[in-house]
Amino acid sequence: MNAQQAIEYIHSVCWKGSIPGLSRTFELLQKMGNPQNDLKFVHIAGTNGKGSTAAMTASILRKAGYRTGLYTSPYIYTFHERMQVDGCMISDEELVAITEFVKPLADSMVESPTEFELVSCIAFEFFKRRGCDIVVLEVGMGGALDSTNVIPTPEVAVITNIGLDHTDYLGSTLEEIALTKAGIFKEGGDAVIYRGTPSVEAVFEKVCNEKNVKLKKADFDSIKSVSHGLDGQVFDCGSYKGLFTPLLGAHQMKNAAVVLAVIETLTQKGFSITQQNIYDGLAEVSWPGRFDIVGKKPLFIIDGGHNPQCIEALVKNIADYLAGKRVIALTGVLADKDYGDMYRPVMPLVEQFVCVTPPNPRRLPAQELAQHLINAGAKATACEEIADGVKLALELAGEDGAVLCFGSLYTIGDIKKALDERG
């Protein structure tokens, strides 16, 4: 087996999609010797900001000298991004060796694991083999029945911003979704939450009381923006003055406040993390695909925004960072997304839309998206190939404009590849 064959096996069509329940994951892990039980975790659930919060937390822990695992999804450019140790992705050799170890065990099961369950089990084995001191573990979807929730009580369970997404699986109200996410809180543990509406916070408080979990709420009141530019932003939060992060957007300051509460909890539990580790970790964090500047002339920005809260943050970022610039949107979307509401707030800020088709079975054809935008009063053009869309968007923006890519994470890899090939 080579790396490509390992990935093809993981992606194999025989795997089911998303089926709630932890029994298959527990069964496979037991066959593997329960690697998850030899690890410590920061477990992160939420609708938006999970990845950024995980990346910041892992960056600080690395600076503090801990061998730090990071598990995230989905990937942007390569499958290997999903599991990293100290900022380095799993190697082809490790992926092949662990997949060859796991495959006969998974194949022996009466009820096969889903793809995400299989990937999670491979990740646990990878982190164990690498001897991680701590793993920052991002939930795939939901919380209670997500396959990452097979871990023992984490050092900290974290809930980031809650929004209406995956409502078919998680609930139709913010409170129902919050209750599902709170399924990662375990008896006697510690929890940190992103501040939300009183009714959402009440859900978390109730679950924490029932499970004897110590709850900490991120400090948003003390956040103060000092300065911001395309290279990053400087802000104060609590006793920390002049924090810098290259991650752009006001929402990232709130995510950082969550991270500071997580680090405070860890230090209270005996982890050795200095103030300098925090400053350095935030300053050197990398999280691609989130208002990520990948080109300068013209500005070429990639953003994975694809739900209402992400778009709200994107609109603010356009106002904060692209004021006065001609903005060309390069965009594709999945057909099952509420793209009518998604694009409406962005329309007044964009001169023209260049539409492409995401490489995904759930894709909305570019021509259909362009026609929808035209019917809504926008100027839009459809391109057959993503590379053609990149070329047209660059031409329309000119050197002084900005190309803004958003709508679906599934387009990002091909967009970046086409941009790189143009030099």
Secondary structure, 3 states (H helix, E strand, C coil): CCHHHHHHHHHCCCCCCCCCCCHHHHHHHHHHCCHHHHCCEEEEECCECHHHHHHHHHHHHHHCCCCEEEECCCCCCCHHHHEEECCEECCHHHHHHHHHHHHHHHHCCCCCCCHHHHHHHHHHHHHHHCCCCEEEEECCCCCCCCHHHHCCCCCEEEECECCCCCHHHHCCCHHHHHHHHHHHCCCCCEEEECCCCHHHHHHHHHHHHHHCCEEEECCCCCCEEEEEECCEEEEEECCEEEEEECCCCHHHHHHHHHHHHHHHHHHHCCCCCCHHHHHHHHHCCCCCCCCEEEEECCEEEECCCCCHHHHHHHHHHHHHHCCCCCEEEEECCECCCCHHHHHCCCHHHCCEEEECCCCCCCECCHHHHHHHHHHCCCCEEECCCHHHHHHHHHHHHCCCCEEEEECCHHHHHHHHHHHHHHC
